[in-house]
């Protein structure tokens, strides 16, 4: 007994060593390979997308639509040969108005400010003289969350009396007395239409002009989405927009036209209203006296933004911030896919994704203001293009042209105003990047 015990113990130890050695020396079994890891990730993503599609509600109600293939215009480089007027001093200027008496410029910024700019046409330099905010809100940095409280000044016009009319996408319609430095609110954001018992309150005002009888006409790009959710409006493609008219003598706000596809820029010409319908890439003409709407220009090469008359009144300048392509109808005909995309990605991500599939340049069109026919391409007099990988967000013209708004234009300094070569054309650019304020 005494001799057997040590032998058995030794045998046990030897067996354990073999087992340990076997575990160490033999190939590991049961661990996933890199392809199995990749497969698991793909399955997880597909499952997440599928569950999101089933469970999450889409922020849009997209519909199918088709636009004609865009026309081709002769290209040029006028917009890329600009000189800098005001650099890194304005953040997201949307619209510009020129004081006919002083020549000073006024622009609304993403931070909610309306600033006054003095332009030295001899030295080609500009400087900001003063600025006013339309609300008493604080922490107005031009961010997504700040817009509802701080406002977003968009369309700006001088009224016949010399005051400055400013449309804020969130806060309403304002009148600024530049001499007395007083701000008067004419229409508050969220106001209901006066002649409708079940009217939808105003939500996203965009541009403004004045009729010969003194009434003020305003475009409302959407009664469903805010300015900061503009991408949803374009993806949904429903007629959520309106043309409104405000009679300040009677303090009444009424609908002139309902059921518009993202109406944007507006200009009054010879008593008629020209309106940029961005969602359909066309310009409409509305006659208030006849209460009739017709197509003034159809099938634009891109999506029209602001409209402004030239100084001689014979031309209309059209800003085209985003160009169209023949491939656009692929996504236009797939509303379910657009709804799914809106569920999966944030608005910032959506903008980046869509920018990958859209032409990376914009243009400005000069069209005949009195062209008599419902047209397709024919009223175009000339165009200016930018092919340097950026986009003109909005445009506005005075004199030979005055362009506006926030832009991704990576070859120009951020937050700048530039002048076209050999002309009085001014363009505002805002490159993506850190936010600035005055």
C-alpha positions as CSV (number, residue, x, y, z in Angstrom):
1,X,0.0,0.0,0.0
2,X,2.8,2.4,0.9
3,X,4.5,1.8,-2.4
4,X,1.5,2.0,-4.6
5,X,0.3,5.4,-3.4
6,X,3.3,7.4,-4.7
7,X,3.1,5.8,-8.1
8,X,-0.6,6.7,-8.5
9,X,0.1,10.2,-7.4
10,X,2.9,10.5,-9.9
11,X,0.7,9.1,-12.6
12,X,-2.0,11.7,-11.8
13,X,0.6,14.5,-12.0
14,X,1.9,13.2,-15.3
15,X,-1.6,13.0,-16.7
16,X,-2.3,16.6,-15.7
17,X,0.9,17.8,-17.4
18,X,-0.1,16.1,-20.6
19,X,-3.5,17.7,-20.5
20,X,-2.0,21.1,-19.8
21,X,0.5,20.6,-22.6
22,X,-2.3,19.4,-24.9
23,X,-4.3,22.5,-24.3
24,X,-1.3,24.7,-24.9
25,X,0.0,23.0,-28.0
26,X,-3.2,22.2,-29.9
27,X,-4.9,24.8,-32.2
28,X,-7.7,26.8,-30.5
29,X,-11.1,25.6,-31.5
30,X,-14.5,27.4,-31.4
31,X,-13.2,31.0,-31.7
32,X,-14.8,33.1,-34.6
33,X,-12.7,34.2,-37.5
34,X,-12.5,37.8,-38.9
35,X,-15.1,36.9,-41.5
36,X,-17.5,35.6,-38.8
37,X,-17.0,38.9,-37.0
38,X,-17.7,40.8,-40.2
39,X,-20.8,38.7,-40.9
40,X,-22.1,39.3,-37.4
41,X,-21.7,43.1,-37.8
42,X,-23.5,43.0,-41.2
43,X,-26.4,41.0,-39.7
44,X,-26.6,43.4,-36.8
45,X,-26.8,46.4,-39.0
46,X,-29.4,44.8,-41.3
47,X,-31.4,43.8,-38.2
48,X,-31.2,47.3,-36.8
49,X,-32.3,48.9,-40.1
50,X,-35.1,46.4,-40.4
51,X,-36.3,47.0,-36.8
52,X,-36.0,50.8,-37.3
53,X,-38.1,50.6,-40.4
54,X,-40.8,48.6,-38.6
55,X,-40.9,50.4,-35.3
56,X,-39.7,54.0,-35.7
57,X,-42.0,56.6,-37.2
58,X,-40.6,58.6,-40.1
59,X,-40.5,62.4,-39.7
60,X,-41.7,62.7,-43.3
61,X,-44.6,61.4,-45.4
62,X,-42.7,61.2,-48.7
63,X,-44.5,60.9,-52.1
64,X,-43.2,59.8,-55.5
65,X,-42.5,62.4,-58.1
66,X,-40.6,62.9,-61.4
67,X,-39.0,66.0,-62.8
68,X,-37.8,66.5,-66.4
69,X,-34.1,66.0,-67.1
70,X,-32.4,69.4,-66.4
71,X,-31.2,71.5,-69.4
72,X,-27.5,72.1,-70.0
73,X,-26.2,75.7,-69.9
74,X,-22.9,76.9,-71.3
75,X,-20.5,76.9,-68.4
76,X,-18.2,79.8,-67.3
77,X,-16.0,80.6,-64.3
78,X,-17.3,84.0,-63.3
79,X,-18.1,83.0,-59.7
80,X,-14.7,81.5,-59.1
81,X,-12.9,84.7,-60.2
82,X,-14.4,86.8,-57.4
83,X,-12.5,89.3,-55.2
84,X,-13.1,89.4,-51.4
85,X,-15.1,92.3,-50.0
86,X,-15.8,91.2,-46.4
87,X,-13.9,88.2,-44.9
88,X,-14.6,86.1,-41.8
89,X,-16.9,88.8,-40.4
90,X,-20.4,87.5,-41.2
91,X,-21.9,84.1,-40.3
92,X,-24.4,82.7,-42.8
93,X,-25.8,85.9,-44.4
94,X,-29.0,85.0,-46.1
95,X,-30.2,88.0,-47.9
96,X,-28.9,91.5,-48.7
97,X,-30.7,94.8,-49.2
98,X,-29.0,98.0,-50.4
99,X,-30.1,101.4,-49.0
100,X,-30.8,103.4,-52.2
101,X,-29.8,106.6,-50.4
102,X,-26.6,105.6,-48.6
103,X,-25.5,102.6,-50.6
104,X,-25.1,100.6,-47.3
105,X,-25.9,96.9,-47.3
106,X,-28.0,95.0,-44.8
107,X,-27.9,91.3,-44.2
108,X,-29.5,88.8,-41.8
109,X,-27.1,86.3,-40.1
110,X,-27.5,82.8,-38.6
111,X,-26.9,84.3,-35.2
112,X,-30.2,86.2,-35.5
113,X,-28.5,89.6,-36.1
114,X,-29.3,92.0,-38.9
115,X,-26.1,93.9,-39.6
116,X,-25.3,97.1,-41.5
117,X,-22.3,97.0,-43.8
118,X,-20.5,100.0,-45.4
119,X,-19.0,99.1,-48.7
120,X,-16.1,101.1,-50.1
121,X,-16.4,100.6,-53.9
122,X,-13.0,102.2,-54.5
123,X,-10.9,100.1,-52.2
124,X,-13.2,97.0,-52.6
125,X,-13.5,96.6,-48.9
126,X,-16.4,96.4,-46.5
127,X,-16.9,96.9,-42.8
128,X,-19.7,96.3,-40.3
129,X,-21.0,99.5,-38.7
130,X,-23.8,98.2,-36.4
131,X,-26.1,95.3,-35.8
132,X,-29.5,94.7,-34.2
133,X,-31.1,91.6,-32.8
134,X,-34.8,90.9,-33.3
135,X,-35.2,89.2,-29.9
136,X,-33.8,89.5,-26.4
137,X,-32.7,85.9,-26.4
138,X,-29.1,85.0,-25.3
139,X,-26.7,82.3,-26.3
140,X,-27.4,82.9,-30.0
141,X,-24.6,81.0,-31.7
142,X,-26.3,80.0,-34.9
143,X,-26.7,76.4,-33.8
144,X,-29.6,74.1,-34.5
145,X,-31.1,74.4,-31.0
146,X,-30.7,78.2,-30.9
147,X,-32.8,79.0,-34.0
148,X,-36.3,78.9,-32.5
149,X,-35.5,81.4,-29.7
150,X,-32.9,83.5,-31.5
151,X,-34.6,83.6,-34.9
152,X,-33.2,83.3,-38.4
153,X,-33.5,86.5,-40.5
154,X,-34.1,85.5,-44.2
155,X,-35.7,87.9,-46.7
156,X,-34.8,91.6,-46.5
157,X,-36.3,94.5,-48.5
158,X,-36.5,98.2,-48.3
159,X,-40.1,99.4,-48.3
160,X,-41.3,102.4,-50.4
161,X,-41.2,104.5,-47.2
162,X,-37.5,103.7,-46.7
163,X,-37.9,101.4,-43.7
164,X,-36.3,97.9,-43.8
165,X,-38.6,94.9,-43.9
166,X,-37.1,91.7,-42.5
167,X,-38.7,88.3,-42.6
168,X,-37.6,85.9,-39.8
169,X,-38.2,82.2,-40.4
170,X,-39.3,81.8,-36.8
171,X,-40.2,85.1,-35.3
172,X,-42.3,86.7,-38.0
173,X,-42.2,90.0,-40.1
174,X,-40.4,93.0,-38.7
175,X,-39.9,96.7,-39.8
176,X,-36.7,98.4,-38.8
177,X,-36.5,102.2,-38.7
178,X,-32.8,102.8,-39.4
179,X,-32.9,106.5,-38.5
180,X,-34.7,106.1,-35.1
181,X,-33.1,102.7,-34.6
182,X,-36.5,101.2,-33.7
183,X,-37.8,97.7,-34.4
184,X,-41.5,97.1,-34.9
185,X,-43.0,93.6,-35.2
186,X,-45.8,93.4,-37.8
187,X,-46.5,89.6,-37.8
188,X,-45.6,87.3,-34.9
189,X,-44.4,83.8,-35.6
190,X,-47.1,81.2,-35.2
191,X,-49.9,83.6,-36.2
192,X,-53.0,82.1,-37.8
193,X,-54.4,83.1,-41.1
194,X,-57.3,85.6,-40.6
195,X,-59.8,84.4,-43.2
196,X,-59.8,80.7,-42.3
197,X,-61.3,79.0,-39.2
198,X,-59.1,76.0,-39.4
199,X,-55.9,77.6,-40.7
200,X,-52.5,76.2,-40.0
201,X,-50.4,78.8,-38.2
202,X,-47.4,80.2,-40.0
203,X,-44.2,78.3,-39.4
204,X,-41.4,78.9,-41.9
205,X,-41.5,82.4,-43.5
206,X,-38.8,83.0,-46.2
207,X,-38.9,86.0,-48.5
208,X,-40.8,89.3,-48.8
209,X,-41.7,92.0,-51.2
210,X,-44.3,94.9,-51.5
211,X,-47.2,95.2,-54.0
212,X,-47.9,98.6,-55.7
213,X,-50.9,99.0,-53.3
214,X,-48.7,98.7,-50.3
215,X,-49.6,95.2,-49.2
216,X,-46.8,93.0,-48.3
217,X,-46.4,89.5,-49.9
218,X,-44.5,86.8,-48.1
219,X,-43.5,83.2,-49.0
220,X,-44.0,80.5,-46.5
221,X,-41.7,77.6,-47.5
222,X,-43.5,75.1,-45.3
223,X,-46.4,75.0,-42.8
224,X,-45.2,71.6,-41.6
225,X,-41.4,72.0,-41.0
226,X,-39.2,74.7,-39.5
227,X,-36.3,76.4,-41.4
228,X,-33.8,74.2,-39.5
229,X,-35.7,71.1,-40.7
230,X,-35.7,72.3,-44.3
231,X,-34.2,69.0,-45.5
232,X,-37.3,67.1,-44.4
233,X,-39.4,69.4,-46.5
234,X,-37.4,68.7,-49.7
235,X,-37.3,64.9,-49.0
236,X,-41.1,64.7,-48.4
237,X,-42.1,66.7,-51.5
238,X,-45.6,67.6,-50.5
239,X,-47.3,71.0,-51.2
240,X,-46.9,72.4,-47.7
241,X,-46.0,75.9,-48.9
242,X,-48.1,79.1,-49.2
243,X,-48.0,82.6,-50.6
244,X,-49.3,85.1,-48.0
245,X,-50.4,88.7,-48.1
246,X,-50.3,91.1,-45.2
247,X,-52.4,94.3,-45.2
248,X,-50.9,96.4,-42.4
249,X,-53.6,99.0,-42.6
250,X,-56.2,96.4,-41.6
251,X,-53.7,94.1,-39.8
252,X,-54.9,91.1,-41.8
253,X,-53.0,88.1,-42.9
254,X,-54.4,86.0,-45.8
255,X,-53.5,83.2,-48.1
256,X,-53.0,84.2,-51.8
257,X,-51.9,80.7,-52.9
258,X,-51.8,77.4,-51.1
259,X,-50.4,74.1,-52.0
260,X,-47.0,75.2,-53.2
261,X,-43.8,73.0,-53.3
262,X,-41.3,74.8,-51.1
263,X,-41.8,78.4,-52.3
264,X,-38.7,80.5,-51.8
265,X,-37.7,83.7,-53.4
266,X,-40.3,86.3,-54.5
267,X,-40.2,89.5,-56.6
268,X,-43.0,91.9,-57.6
269,X,-42.7,93.0,-61.3
270,X,-45.3,95.2,-63.0
271,X,-48.0,94.3,-60.5
272,X,-47.4,90.5,-61.0
273,X,-45.6,88.2,-58.5
274,X,-42.8,86.0,-59.6
275,X,-42.2,83.1,-57.2
276,X,-39.4,80.5,-57.1
277,X,-41.0,77.1,-56.4
278,X,-37.8,75.3,-55.3
279,X,-39.4,71.8,-55.0
280,X,-40.4,71.7,-58.6
281,X,-37.4,73.6,-60.1
282,X,-39.6,76.3,-61.7
283,X,-40.7,79.9,-61.4
284,X,-44.4,80.8,-61.2
285,X,-46.2,84.0,-62.1
286,X,-49.2,85.1,-60.1
287,X,-51.6,87.9,-61.0
288,X,-53.4,89.3,-57.9
289,X,-55.9,91.2,-60.0
290,X,-56.9,88.1,-62.0
291,X,-56.2,85.7,-59.2
292,X,-54.5,83.4,-61.6
293,X,-51.2,81.4,-61.5
294,X,-49.1,80.4,-64.5
295,X,-45.7,78.9,-65.1
296,X,-43.2,81.6,-66.0
297,X,-40.2,79.3,-66.4
298,X,-40.0,75.5,-66.0
299,X,-37.3,72.9,-65.8
300,X,-34.5,75.0,-64.3
301,X,-31.0,73.5,-64.2
302,X,-31.2,73.5,-60.4
303,X,-33.4,74.4,-57.5
304,X,-34.1,78.1,-57.5
305,X,-33.7,80.2,-54.4
306,X,-34.0,84.0,-54.1
307,X,-35.2,86.2,-57.0
308,X,-34.2,89.8,-57.4
309,X,-34.6,92.4,-60.1
310,X,-31.7,94.1,-61.8
311,X,-31.4,97.8,-61.3
312,X,-32.8,98.6,-64.7
313,X,-35.8,96.4,-64.0
314,X,-35.6,94.4,-67.2
315,X,-34.0,91.3,-65.8
316,X,-34.6,88.9,-62.9
317,X,-31.6,87.3,-61.2
318,X,-32.2,83.7,-60.0
319,X,-29.9,82.1,-57.5
320,X,-29.5,78.3,-58.0
321,X,-27.8,76.9,-54.9
322,X,-28.0,73.2,-55.8
323,X,-27.8,71.9,-59.4
324,X,-29.9,69.0,-60.6
325,X,-28.8,65.8,-62.5
326,X,-30.5,63.2,-64.6
327,X,-30.0,60.7,-61.8
328,X,-32.2,62.6,-59.3
329,X,-35.3,60.8,-60.4
330,X,-34.0,57.5,-59.0
331,X,-34.5,58.7,-55.4
332,X,-37.5,60.8,-56.4
333,X,-39.4,57.7,-57.4
334,X,-38.6,55.9,-54.1
335,X,-40.6,57.5,-51.3
336,X,-40.1,54.5,-49.0
337,X,-36.4,54.8,-49.3
338,X,-36.5,58.5,-48.5
339,X,-38.6,57.8,-45.4
340,X,-36.2,55.1,-44.3
341,X,-33.2,57.4,-44.8
342,X,-34.9,60.1,-42.7
343,X,-35.4,57.6,-39.9
344,X,-31.8,56.4,-39.8
345,X,-29.8,59.6,-40.1
346,X,-29.7,63.0,-38.4
347,X,-30.3,66.1,-40.5
348,X,-26.6,66.9,-40.4
349,X,-25.8,63.4,-41.7
350,X,-28.5,63.7,-44.3
351,X,-27.0,66.9,-45.7
352,X,-23.6,65.3,-45.9
353,X,-24.9,62.1,-47.6
354,X,-27.0,64.1,-50.1
355,X,-24.0,66.3,-50.9
356,X,-22.2,63.2,-52.1
357,X,-24.7,62.7,-54.9
358,X,-25.4,66.3,-56.0
359,X,-23.2,68.4,-58.3
360,X,-20.8,70.4,-56.2
361,X,-21.4,73.8,-57.8
362,X,-24.1,76.4,-58.2
363,X,-25.0,79.1,-60.7
364,X,-26.8,82.4,-61.1
365,X,-29.3,82.9,-63.9
366,X,-30.3,86.1,-65.5
367,X,-33.7,85.9,-67.1
368,X,-35.9,88.3,-69.1
369,X,-38.4,89.8,-66.7
370,X,-41.0,90.4,-69.4
371,X,-40.7,87.2,-71.3
372,X,-44.3,86.8,-72.5
373,X,-44.6,83.0,-72.8
374,X,-44.9,80.1,-70.3
375,X,-41.3,78.9,-70.9
376,X,-38.9,76.1,-70.9
377,X,-35.4,77.5,-70.7
378,X,-36.0,80.3,-73.3
379,X,-35.9,83.3,-71.0
380,X,-32.4,82.7,-69.8
381,X,-30.2,85.7,-70.8
382,X,-26.9,84.6,-69.2
383,X,-25.5,82.6,-66.3
384,X,-22.6,82.6,-63.9
385,X,-21.1,79.4,-62.5
386,X,-18.9,78.2,-59.7
387,X,-17.1,74.9,-60.3
388,X,-14.7,74.9,-57.4
389,X,-16.4,72.4,-55.2
390,X,-18.8,74.7,-53.3
391,X,-22.4,75.8,-53.4
392,X,-24.2,79.1,-53.5
393,X,-26.9,78.7,-51.0
394,X,-29.1,81.7,-51.9
395,X,-28.6,84.6,-54.2
396,X,-29.8,88.1,-54.4
397,X,-29.0,90.9,-56.8
398,X,-29.0,94.7,-56.9
399,X,-27.4,96.8,-59.7
400,X,-25.9,94.1,-62.0
401,X,-26.5,91.6,-59.2
402,X,-26.3,91.1,-55.5
403,X,-26.1,87.6,-54.3
404,X,-26.6,86.3,-50.8
405,X,-26.6,83.5,-48.1
406,X,-24.7,80.8,-46.5
407,X,-22.5,78.6,-48.7
408,X,-20.2,75.7,-48.6
409,X,-17.4,77.1,-50.8
410,X,-14.1,75.7,-49.7
411,X,-11.9,77.7,-52.0
412,X,-13.0,81.0,-50.5
413,X,-12.3,82.3,-47.0
414,X,-15.1,81.4,-44.5
415,X,-17.9,83.9,-43.8
416,X,-17.0,86.3,-46.6
417,X,-18.6,88.7,-49.1
418,X,-16.9,88.7,-52.6
419,X,-17.3,90.7,-55.8
420,X,-17.5,89.3,-59.3
421,X,-14.8,90.5,-61.7
422,X,-15.6,93.5,-63.8
423,X,-19.1,94.1,-62.3
424,X,-21.0,95.3,-59.2
425,X,-22.1,91.8,-58.3
426,X,-21.6,90.9,-54.7
427,X,-21.9,87.3,-53.3
428,X,-22.0,86.1,-49.8
429,X,-20.3,82.9,-48.9
430,X,-20.3,80.9,-45.7
431,X,-17.9,77.9,-45.5
432,X,-18.8,75.1,-43.1
433,X,-16.7,75.4,-39.9
434,X,-16.6,77.0,-36.4
435,X,-19.3,79.5,-35.7
436,X,-18.5,83.2,-35.4
437,X,-20.4,86.1,-34.2
438,X,-20.2,89.9,-34.4
